[in-house]
Amino acid sequence: MTSAMSTSTDIDLKSFQFILTSVEDHIGIIQLNRPDKLNAINMPLMEELVKCLTWMDHNEDIRCIVLTGNERAFAAGADIEQMASATPVDMILRDQFVYWDRIRKIHKPLVAAISGYALGGGCELAMTCDMIIASETAKFGQPEINLGVIPGAGGTQRLTRAVGKARAMELVLTGNLFTAQQALEWGLINKVVPVELYLEEAKNLAKTIASKPPIAVRMAKESVLKTFDTSLESGLEFERKAFYLLFASQDKNEGMKAFLEKRQPEFQGR
């Protein structure tokens, strides 16, 4: 897989086959682009997605990233054709989850804009994002049990952390789908909006985040995520160190000076 890039000239955003990309108002927008397969996730798509996310993560002009599909489907699951005849050794050698690990390490906030189906790997991809905006038509689920397997890209772990043990157990063991409104009530997503507004709402959220000091945003994201892999005591220690560290940033000086001078701050990510 291509290594991380750092400048806007390093990759051609129009060269991708399975994703569409654009940049506007300090936000990067990535659209999954396999409409004939309901954006089913396969290895080539994941390779392109990680390559683009890595580039956006290293591009200082981009401060937040929106990941979306189309109105019919965010991603209707993994591409079963590439797994149907696979053996355990095939799956180990394929090492497909290395891409998911890379997404988990993206520093910039990820906002998922979901419409239609977000099933199996699609639901898992949505849950790797930091926030989720969904249309009223969105349908979520982990139906892998119906294929004789279980979620393998974090579904059993992230869903349980979001909605609790009993509900996650029911959803994973039955494979039942659930609506955007249920996902909202259970705490899995941030907001439900009409289908014609879901992408704009996600972009508006991303633009708001992009207006904040980038270093503080990064440290805030890391501190929140620390909740899931450490004790409260260790998490508080991590938060406190991040808090102190930000007092060395120029953005901290600008933010506090602007507050005292009653004006809008101009953050530079320094």
C-alpha positions in Angstrom: 0.0 0.0 0.0 1.2 3.5 -0.8 2.9 5.3 2.1 1.5 8.5 3.7 1.6 11.6 1.6 2.1 15.2 2.8 1.4 17.7 0.1 -1.5 18.4 -2.3 0.7 17.5 -5.3 1.5 14.0 -4.1 -1.7 12.3 -5.3 -4.3 12.9 -8.0 -7.7 13.0 -6.3 -9.3 12.1 -9.6 -7.3 8.9 -10.1 -9.3 6.8 -7.7 -11.7 4.1 -9.1 -13.8 3.3 -6.1 -14.0 6.6 -4.3 -14.8 10.2 -5.3 -13.1 13.0 -3.4 -13.2 16.8 -3.0 -11.9 19.5 -0.6 -13.9 22.5 0.4 -13.8 25.0 3.3 -11.0 23.0 5.1 -13.0 19.7 5.0 -12.1 16.7 2.9 -15.1 14.8 1.4 -14.8 11.1 0.4 -17.7 9.3 -1.3 -17.7 5.5 -1.7 -18.3 4.9 -5.4 -19.4 1.3 -6.2 -23.1 2.2 -6.9 -23.7 -1.0 -8.9 -22.7 -3.0 -5.8 -24.4 -0.8 -3.2 -20.9 0.3 -2.3 -20.0 -3.1 -1.0 -16.6 -3.0 0.6 -13.7 -4.9 -1.1 -10.0 -4.7 -0.8 -9.4 -2.3 -3.7 -11.9 0.2 -2.2 -10.4 0.0 1.2 -6.9 0.5 -0.2 -8.0 3.7 -2.0 -9.9 4.9 1.0 -7.0 4.5 3.4 -4.6 6.1 0.9 -6.9 9.1 0.6 -7.6 9.3 4.3 -3.8 9.2 5.0 -3.2 12.0 2.5 -6.0 14.1 4.0 -4.7 13.4 7.5 -1.3 14.9 6.5 -2.7 17.8 4.5 -2.7 20.9 6.8 -5.4 22.6 4.7 -7.8 19.9 5.7 -9.1 19.9 9.3 -12.0 17.5 9.3 -13.1 14.7 7.0 -16.6 13.6 5.8 -17.1 10.0 4.6 -20.3 9.2 2.7 -21.9 7.0 0.1 -25.1 7.8 -1.8 -28.8 8.1 -1.0 -29.4 4.4 -1.6 -26.4 3.0 0.4 -23.5 4.1 2.5 -22.2 0.6 2.2 -24.4 -2.5 2.1 -21.7 -4.8 3.6 -18.5 -6.5 2.5 -18.2 -7.9 -1.0 -19.1 -11.6 -0.3 -17.7 -12.7 -3.7 -14.2 -12.2 -2.4 -14.8 -14.2 0.7 -17.1 -17.0 -0.2 -14.4 -19.6 -1.1 -11.7 -18.3 1.2 -10.0 -20.5 3.8 -8.7 -19.4 7.2 -5.2 -19.3 5.7 -6.5 -17.1 2.8 -8.0 -14.7 5.3 -4.8 -14.5 7.4 -2.6 -13.9 4.4 -5.1 -11.4 2.9 -4.8 -9.4 6.2 -7.7 -7.2 5.2 -8.2 -5.7 8.6 -4.9 -3.8 8.4 -6.8 -1.2 6.5 -9.3 -0.8 9.3 -6.5 -0.4 11.8 -5.1 2.4 9.7 -8.5 4.2 9.7 -8.6 3.9 13.5 -5.3 5.8 13.7 -6.4 8.8 11.6 -5.9 11.9 13.7 -8.4 14.2 12.2 -12.1 13.9 13.1 -14.2 11.7 10.8 -17.9 12.5 10.2 -20.0 9.8 8.5 -22.9 10.9 6.4 -25.2 7.9 6.1 -28.2 7.3 3.9 -29.8 4.0 3.0 -28.0 0.8 3.9 -25.1 0.7 6.4 -24.8 -3.0 6.9 -22.1 -5.4 8.0 -18.8 -3.9 7.0 -20.7 -0.7 6.1 -22.0 -0.4 9.7 -18.5 -1.1 11.0 -17.0 1.5 8.7 -19.5 4.1 10.0 -18.7 3.2 13.6 -15.0 3.8 13.0 -15.9 7.4 12.4 -16.1 9.8 15.3 -19.6 11.2 14.5 -22.5 10.0 12.4 -25.2 12.0 10.7 -28.0 9.8 9.2 -30.9 10.4 6.9 -34.4 9.2 7.8 -33.9 6.3 5.3 -30.8 4.9 6.9 -30.8 1.3 7.9 -28.1 -0.1 10.1 -27.2 -3.7 11.0 -24.7 -6.5 11.5 -26.3 -9.4 9.6 -23.1 -11.5 9.4 -24.7 -14.2 11.5 -27.0 -15.0 8.5 -23.8 -16.0 6.5 -22.4 -18.2 9.2 -19.9 -15.8 10.4 -19.7 -12.8 12.8 -18.6 -9.2 12.5 -14.9 -9.1 12.0 -14.0 -5.4 11.6 -15.0 -4.2 15.1 -18.8 -4.7 15.0 -19.1 -6.8 18.2 -16.8 -4.3 20.1 -17.9 -0.8 18.9 -21.6 -1.6 18.7 -21.5 -3.0 22.3 -19.7 0.1 23.5 -22.2 2.4 21.8 -25.6 0.7 22.6 -24.8 -1.7 25.6 -24.4 -5.4 26.0 -28.0 -6.6 25.8 -29.0 -4.6 22.8 -25.7 -5.4 20.9 -26.1 -9.1 21.7 -29.6 -9.1 20.3 -28.5 -7.3 17.1 -25.4 -9.4 16.5 -27.1 -12.7 17.2 -30.3 -12.1 15.2 -28.8 -10.0 12.4 -31.8 -7.7 12.6 -31.6 -4.3 11.0 -32.4 -1.1 12.9 -33.5 2.3 11.8 -31.8 5.7 12.0 -34.3 6.8 14.7 -33.4 3.7 16.8 -29.7 4.3 16.3 -30.2 7.9 17.6 -32.2 6.8 20.6 -29.5 4.2 21.5 -26.7 6.7 21.2 -25.0 5.3 18.1 -25.4 8.3 16.0 -25.6 12.1 16.4 -28.6 13.3 14.4 -31.3 12.2 12.0 -32.3 14.5 9.2 -34.4 14.4 5.9 -32.7 12.5 3.2 -32.1 15.7 1.1 -30.1 17.2 4.0 -28.0 14.4 5.4 -24.8 15.3 3.5 -25.1 19.0 4.0 -25.7 18.5 7.7 -22.6 16.4 8.0 -20.6 19.0 6.1 -21.9 21.7 8.3 -20.8 19.8 11.4 -17.4 19.2 9.8 -17.0 22.9 8.9 -17.8 23.9 12.5 -15.1 21.5 13.8 -12.7 22.7 11.1 -13.1 26.3 12.4 -11.6 25.2 15.8 -7.9 25.1 16.6 -6.6 21.9 14.9 -4.1 20.8 17.5 -6.7 21.1 20.3 -9.2 19.2 18.1 -6.6 16.4 17.7 -5.9 16.2 21.4 -9.6 16.3 22.2 -10.3 13.4 19.8 -7.4 11.3 21.3 -8.6 12.0 24.8 -12.2 11.0 24.1 -11.1 7.8 22.4 -8.8 7.0 25.3 -12.0 6.3 27.3 -12.4 3.0 25.4 -9.0 1.4 26.1 -8.0 2.5 29.5 -9.1 3.0 33.1 -10.7 6.2 34.4 -7.5 7.1 36.3 -5.3 6.6 33.2 -7.7 8.5 31.0 -7.7 11.4 33.4 -3.9 11.4 33.4 -3.9 11.4 29.6 -6.4 14.2 29.4 -4.5 16.3 31.9 -1.2 16.0 30.0 -2.9 16.9 26.8 -4.4 19.9 28.5 -1.0 21.1 29.7 0.6 20.5 26.4 -1.8 22.8 24.6 -0.5 25.7 26.6 2.6 25.5 24.4 0.5 26.2 21.2 0.1 29.4 19.4 -3.5 28.7 18.9 -4.0 28.7 22.7 -2.5 32.2 22.9 -4.6 33.3 20.0 -7.8 31.8 21.4 -7.5 33.4 24.8 -6.3 36.7 23.4 -9.3 36.8 21.0 -11.6 36.0 23.9 -10.3 38.8 26.0 -10.4 41.2 23.0 -13.9 40.1 22.2 -13.2 39.1 18.6 -13.2 35.9 16.5 -9.9 33.9 16.8 -7.8 33.1 13.7 -6.4 29.6 14.4 -3.4 28.5 12.4 -2.8 24.9 13.7 0.4 25.9 15.4 
